């Protein structure tokens, strides 16, 4: 679906080539500040002077980035959602009855759901999620995780890359795991995710070791 290359000379990321296929569910892990968001931004074509990829990309940022002076209905209308599709689209993320509220009237979890609806409005071929569960309590995080998993099941050809710090998020959402580490950051792991808790635990330990090795002095 997409082959992406990071060129030499980038201050944060080492040169790398990434292959993303239709239906891939990828969780991107790595230490804080290593460059995971930078990598998502490059994938989305948001770096200065970088051409935009020739595919539809939905990007759920860490902040919801909804226009605060517009209702949810108007926020969706601004990205091309037809008048009669606003409520059905919000209903897909559990917000069908709040179309006329403003973003500041929503909880953080609800605002993330609304931003996710905006992502889905363009029928993305690639969905980028930047720490979607950050700052949510455990109950709300589990709810949002279940919603994302359901949406992925409904759109089997859409690829996803989700930045997270937790292997358990990968176990719930992903079929592939990327691990970014080092200075500049390199893709130290790109592999399929096992199905059993034991396999997930082994992977967590492997990634921990990779992170320690990458941060050790040469």
C-alpha positions as CSV (number, residue, x, y, z in Angstrom):
1,X,0.0,0.0,0.0
2,X,2.7,2.5,1.0
3,X,6.5,2.5,1.0
4,X,7.9,5.3,3.0
5,X,11.5,6.5,3.2
6,X,13.1,8.8,5.8
7,X,16.0,10.6,4.0
8,X,19.4,11.1,5.4
9,X,20.1,14.2,7.5
10,X,16.9,14.2,9.6
11,X,17.8,15.4,13.1
12,X,15.6,13.0,14.9
13,X,15.1,10.0,12.7
14,X,17.8,7.8,11.0
15,X,17.2,6.9,7.4
16,X,14.7,4.1,7.1
17,X,12.2,2.5,4.7
18,X,8.8,1.4,5.9
19,X,6.3,-0.9,4.2
20,X,2.6,-0.6,5.1
21,X,0.1,-2.9,3.5
22,X,-3.7,-2.7,3.3
23,X,-5.3,-3.9,6.5
24,X,-2.1,-3.6,8.5
25,X,-2.7,-2.8,12.2
26,X,0.6,-1.4,13.5
27,X,1.4,-0.2,17.0
28,X,4.4,2.0,17.2
29,X,6.2,1.9,20.5
30,X,9.4,3.4,21.9
31,X,10.8,5.6,24.7
32,X,9.2,9.0,25.4
33,X,10.7,11.7,23.1
34,X,12.3,9.2,20.7
35,X,10.5,10.6,17.6
36,X,7.3,8.6,17.3
37,X,5.1,11.6,16.6
38,X,7.8,13.0,14.2
39,X,7.5,9.7,12.3
40,X,3.7,10.0,12.1
41,X,4.0,13.6,10.9
42,X,6.4,12.5,8.1
43,X,4.0,9.7,7.1
44,X,1.2,12.3,7.0
45,X,3.2,14.7,4.9
46,X,3.2,17.4,7.5
47,X,7.0,18.1,7.6
48,X,7.9,21.4,5.9
49,X,8.7,21.0,2.2
50,X,7.5,17.4,2.1
51,X,5.0,16.3,-0.5
52,X,1.7,14.9,0.7
53,X,1.3,11.1,0.2
54,X,-1.0,10.1,-2.6
55,X,-3.6,8.5,-0.4
56,X,-6.3,9.5,2.1
57,X,-4.9,9.8,5.6
58,X,-6.9,10.3,8.8
59,X,-4.9,11.7,11.7
60,X,-6.1,11.6,15.3
61,X,-3.7,14.0,17.0
62,X,-2.9,14.0,20.8
63,X,-5.1,17.1,21.0
64,X,-8.5,16.8,19.4
65,X,-8.0,20.0,17.3
66,X,-11.7,20.5,16.8
67,X,-12.7,24.1,16.2
68,X,-13.9,25.3,19.6
69,X,-16.3,27.9,18.3
70,X,-18.1,25.4,16.1
71,X,-20.5,22.6,17.1
72,X,-19.6,19.0,16.3
73,X,-22.1,19.2,13.5
74,X,-20.3,22.2,12.0
75,X,-16.9,20.7,12.5
76,X,-17.9,17.7,10.5
77,X,-19.7,19.8,7.8
78,X,-16.4,21.7,7.3
79,X,-14.6,18.5,6.2
80,X,-17.3,17.7,3.7
81,X,-19.8,15.5,5.6
82,X,-23.3,16.0,4.2
83,X,-26.0,17.3,6.4
84,X,-27.9,14.0,6.6
85,X,-24.7,12.0,7.4
86,X,-23.5,14.0,10.4
87,X,-25.6,12.2,13.0
88,X,-25.0,8.7,11.6
89,X,-21.2,9.4,11.5
90,X,-21.2,10.6,15.1
91,X,-23.4,7.6,16.1
92,X,-20.6,5.3,14.8
93,X,-18.4,6.7,17.7
94,X,-21.2,6.8,20.2
95,X,-22.0,10.5,20.0
96,X,-25.2,10.5,17.9
97,X,-27.1,12.6,20.4
98,X,-24.5,15.4,20.9
99,X,-24.1,16.9,17.4
100,X,-25.1,20.4,18.5
101,X,-22.7,20.6,21.5
102,X,-19.4,22.5,21.3
103,X,-16.0,20.7,21.9
104,X,-15.6,22.5,25.3
105,X,-18.8,20.9,26.4
106,X,-17.4,17.4,26.0
107,X,-15.2,15.2,28.2
108,X,-11.7,14.4,26.9
109,X,-12.9,10.9,25.9
110,X,-15.9,12.3,24.0
111,X,-13.7,14.9,22.2
112,X,-11.4,12.2,21.1
113,X,-14.3,10.2,19.7
114,X,-15.6,13.3,17.9
115,X,-12.1,13.8,16.4
116,X,-12.1,10.2,15.4
117,X,-15.4,10.7,13.6
118,X,-13.8,13.6,11.7
119,X,-11.0,11.2,10.7
120,X,-13.5,8.7,9.4
121,X,-15.3,11.3,7.4
122,X,-12.7,11.2,4.6
123,X,-12.8,7.3,4.5
124,X,-9.1,7.1,5.1
125,X,-6.8,4.5,3.6
126,X,-4.4,5.0,6.4
127,X,-5.5,6.0,10.0
128,X,-2.8,7.5,12.2
129,X,-3.5,7.6,16.0
130,X,-1.1,9.5,18.2
131,X,-1.4,8.2,21.8
132,X,-5.2,8.0,21.7
133,X,-5.5,6.7,25.2
134,X,-3.2,9.2,26.9
135,X,-4.7,11.1,29.9
136,X,-7.9,8.9,29.9
137,X,-8.8,6.9,33.0
138,X,-8.6,3.2,32.6
139,X,-12.4,2.8,32.0
140,X,-12.5,5.4,29.2
141,X,-9.3,4.1,27.7
142,X,-10.8,0.6,27.5
143,X,-14.0,2.0,25.9
144,X,-12.1,3.9,23.3
145,X,-9.8,0.9,22.6
146,X,-12.9,-1.3,22.0
147,X,-14.4,1.4,19.7
148,X,-11.3,1.6,17.6
149,X,-11.1,-2.2,17.4
150,X,-14.7,-2.3,16.2
151,X,-14.1,0.4,13.6
152,X,-11.1,-1.4,12.3
153,X,-13.1,-4.6,11.9
154,X,-15.7,-2.6,9.9
155,X,-13.0,-1.3,7.5
156,X,-10.7,-4.3,6.9
157,X,-8.8,-2.6,4.0
158,X,-7.9,0.4,6.0
159,X,-4.4,0.4,7.5
160,X,-3.6,1.8,11.0
161,X,-0.6,3.0,12.8
162,X,-1.1,3.8,16.5
163,X,1.5,5.3,18.7
164,X,1.4,4.0,22.3
165,X,3.7,3.2,25.2
166,X,1.9,0.0,26.1
167,X,2.4,-3.5,24.6
168,X,-1.1,-4.3,26.0
169,X,-2.5,-1.8,23.6
170,X,-0.7,-3.5,20.7
171,X,-2.1,-6.8,21.9
172,X,-5.7,-5.4,21.7
173,X,-5.4,-3.6,18.4
174,X,-2.4,-4.7,16.3
175,X,-1.1,-7.4,14.1
176,X,2.4,-5.8,13.7
177,X,4.6,-4.0,16.2
178,X,7.2,-1.3,15.4
179,X,9.8,-0.3,18.0
180,X,11.7,2.9,17.6
181,X,14.9,3.5,19.6
182,X,18.3,5.1,19.5
183,X,19.8,8.5,18.7
184,X,18.9,9.2,15.9
185,X,15.9,6.9,16.2
186,X,15.9,3.7,14.1
187,X,13.3,1.0,13.6
188,X,14.7,-1.6,15.9
189,X,11.8,-4.1,15.6
190,X,9.2,-4.7,12.9
191,X,7.4,-8.0,13.5
192,X,4.1,-9.7,13.8
193,X,2.4,-9.9,17.1
194,X,1.7,-13.2,18.8
195,X,-1.8,-14.2,19.8
196,X,-1.2,-15.5,23.3
197,X,-0.5,-13.6,26.5
198,X,2.8,-15.6,26.8
199,X,3.9,-14.4,23.3
200,X,3.0,-10.8,24.2
201,X,5.0,-11.0,27.4
202,X,8.0,-12.3,25.5
203,X,7.7,-9.5,23.0
204,X,7.5,-6.9,25.9
205,X,10.7,-8.2,27.3
206,X,12.4,-8.2,23.9
207,X,11.4,-4.6,23.3
208,X,12.6,-3.6,26.8
209,X,16.0,-5.1,26.0
210,X,16.2,-3.4,22.6
211,X,15.5,0.0,24.3
212,X,18.2,-0.6,26.9
213,X,20.7,-1.6,24.2
214,X,19.8,1.5,22.1
215,X,20.3,3.8,25.0
216,X,23.6,2.3,26.1
217,X,26.9,4.2,25.2
218,X,28.7,2.7,22.2
